[in-house]
Amino acid sequence: MNWEQWLLPAILLSSFIPGIIIFALPEERHRLRTVLNLCGSILKIVLILVMDTGIYFGYNFEIRLSLIPGVELLLNGDPLSALFATLSSVLWLLTTVYAIGYLEGSPNRSHFFGYFSLCVTVTIGIALAGNLITFLLFYELLTLTTYPLIIHRGTEKSLRAGRNYLIYAFSGGAVFLFAVVALQTIIGPTDFTGAGFSPSFIDTHATALALIFILLIIGVGVKAALVPLHGWLPQAMVAPAPVSALLHAVAVVKAGAFGIIRIVLDVYGPQNLLLLGVLPLLAAVASITILYGSIRALQQDDLKRRLAFSTISQVSYIALGISLVDQPLAVIGGLVHLVHQGLMKITLFFCAGNLAETLGIHRISEMDGVARRMPFTMAAFSVGALGMIGIPPTVGFVSKWYLGLGGLAAGNWWVVLILAVSSLLNACYFLPILIRAWFGKQQGPWPDELYSGRFETRFMLLIPPLVTAFIVIAAGAVANAQISPLAWVRFIVRKYGL
Amino acid sequence: MISPIILPLIAGLLCFLLNRRTFAIALAAAVANLLAVCFLTYQLLLFGPMRCHMGGWQPPLGITLRSDGPAVLMLLMTAVTGLAITVYARGYFSHRILNLRQATQHQEQQRYFWPLWMLLLAGLNGLFLSNDIFNLYVTLEIIAIAAASLAALSGKPASQLASFRYLLVSLLGSLTYLLGVVFLYRSCGILDLDILQHHVANGPGIRAALALMSIGLLLKTALVPLHFWLPPTHANALAPVSVILSGLVVKGSFYLLFRLWFEIFTQLITPSALNFMGTLGAVAILWGAVQAMRQHRLKLMVAYSTVSQLGYLFIAFPLSRIDESIQVWSIVIFMALGHACAKSALFMVAGAVFLHLGHDRIKDLNGVRASLPIPVFAYGIAGVSLMGLPPSAGFIGKWLLLTSSLTSSQWWWALVIITGSLLAMIYVFRVMSRFFVIPEDYSVTTSAPLSPLLEWPALIMALISLFLGLAASWPMKILATGNTALTQVFPGGLP
């Protein structure tokens, strides 16, 4: 045993142990709880950065635990897991700061932050999972740990949302379990080796393997909110804003998209999938989801619901990019969107939460002139929204640029068409919000003004969106630099030999 | 090897005769039993399966005890659960009840509970260790009588009726089994299982014997459609008794049945018989789960969930054809261990909730989380194990079931298994979401605070069921060691 092996469990424990302690803390010890939360998050980021550096210089991080013959838990740090783990842990820290500000004075906080910490542990577990069984383990645990957060408010409406979430998520999990068992009986262990299984299986089990691929995608597609498996996501909007940020940007939806990437690149491998000919199906589902989500977003007046449908649409960019697996540029676009979408969407949700917490604004029709009251929040919101539309120099532009290039390189003009239509729709549902907020005239008093103080809102609510908005611009402007999400994604794609 | 049977028996007698310090005696017996079983496990890992000739008499004359992998694992399960139950029962009976009449009632119940519980423990341990088909009947009878008396303790009219029915069913099951033993003895003249194993010849007498014994045991194991007695009995008993009945007693008769089918009468078993059992198991899984979803009372829901979970044990029957015996045993053992721990935790939680609120109507369970955080946590974890989510023991069992069903191309069982876990999700979370509701006008009710003895055993059992999956290589190791053919003989004394 050496430090390389212990790093991965340490990364998991750095939020698990604070989580357990927080559960045991009495409600009123909020100072200690805050310290624990922040120390855990910062320690986790440091450890993950150590892992990133190690991976870049070719260290191999791996730890195995064999349960019974054929069932083995495997944690493995590879460039792809580093991408997701880094994203989650950084956004995690910001969300924790935000949640501390957001929940100030509300009941049941030790409960909330306990599950919050468990939830990030599980998400990092998904990132570090080294085979399908470990992935399945953390994938199911993610459902369990997010459920109490979704129903945190304890109202009948949130219970209904929670119930739907459970039904969707566990049904997906059951399909996934079935597919994993079936796949293992055919190909044996499903370690994420980066090459996929031997092509000789295709000669013997082509139909079964194609069917299993579809089942696996259905299993993770529930969390990735692919149409028609997306129904739980807009309903889950009843949860508090930090939880929405978690669902949309840090953990749940991302876990689904990450699962799709793993299945395509590691479990099956690009070559096998091209032979099986199932990728056009994934591309079609992703395209439909992109357009459907955008069109539904247009019809929403509730700000958070509009953002939710926008997530459904945007996450499918990842699936679309990955489905064009023979085009390295498209894969780069898809992978990098995993990070970019997270950054932009978390900014938008932080801002939506600020509007609701400060002025009681939940609907877009109430937003006239709000930018004059909350200029910083709305500036951050605008950056996120423009990023979603894909305006340079934001990160959204970088993703769309690579996706489009990848589509063109293969002569798939329809990819560009979809991107264009989707961007147009993005503009249609985001620009009116910006126009209202910046140029509209305030109509009467705000619905429920809760805060008046030195800043436009509480300090801890204001900092996180400003930081993420800054990253949205910075990471887009220096996308070609040595250290940027894009550079790391290029490193990943080189590793996979695409 | 004999101590797991003798120790609780002595403790039971002492409890009954002294009628003082009963808890201390029972606790000492439970701890000693656990230590004895641990020592037995240690011996098994060292020497392989063992056999002990009671009084030094060789079979076929004498009675033998045998410890092998499955037996030791079942003993361990019983010992650990038994210790938790003992502690929990102490908490249950010492719970301060404001109503004076109920308090005296508790005293009265406690007086009979401890001796009966010790007797039952001795019977179960005897069942797992016996290697003699008539001696097994005796242990079955001990279990039946002790269990039915325990079920009657609560004294409510509903439980009187249910326990009387339970007694009749149990005795009917034992008698049917006894009739089978008689047939068997007529045709072979042997009672020792190891010798019987080599002398089983296909014939009408033996087939009738097997059929009778199986029906008797199925009746006791409550496989659908013979499950009718289980939910009312388990739901109306006192909380510690429900835990005993659901967690341990049904496993005893199942263990015996499984051993008869897969170790003794292997040659007589036809594929259609296995498929028949599998079908009944599948019906049990679905029917039990649907019934559990429809219940209005927490304890009834948990009881129906037992009916459903027992079905998984029977689905292992048709999947065993292609596999070696260790594979089959590992499926059954993981399902049984996981269920024993999870179900004990659930009944303990249900009992704690009942004491706290004075009722267990599911629709009125709002906000329990705020006042009983530990039991609610235990409920969640145990529920995860029932649903078969990783890393619980139930997951390992389901994984093995799924793998066997797909490798033997019997994918329909896989569909039943998966549907069953989804239904389990619905009934588990139907209650869970109630716990989480925070009504506006909620204030903690004025009942006495719960003793930690009521809360912690539940949490510990739930955690065991969850993490047993991570430690799955240990039971596998015990099974593998216990499966070697070489049997060490230990003298049990001189004739």
Interface residues (C-beta under 8 A of the other chain):
Chain A: L65 S66 L67 I68 P69 G70 V71 L73 P107 N108 I133 L136 L137 E140 L141 L144 Y147 P148 I151 R153 G154 E156 L159 G162 R163 L166 I167 F170 S171 G173 A174 L177 F178 V181 A182 Q184 T185
Chain B: S330 G367 A370 G380 V384 M387 L389 P390 P391 I396 W399 L400 L402 T403 L406 T407 A414 I418 S421 L422 M425 I426 F429 S433 F436 V437 I438 G469 L470 A472 S473 M476
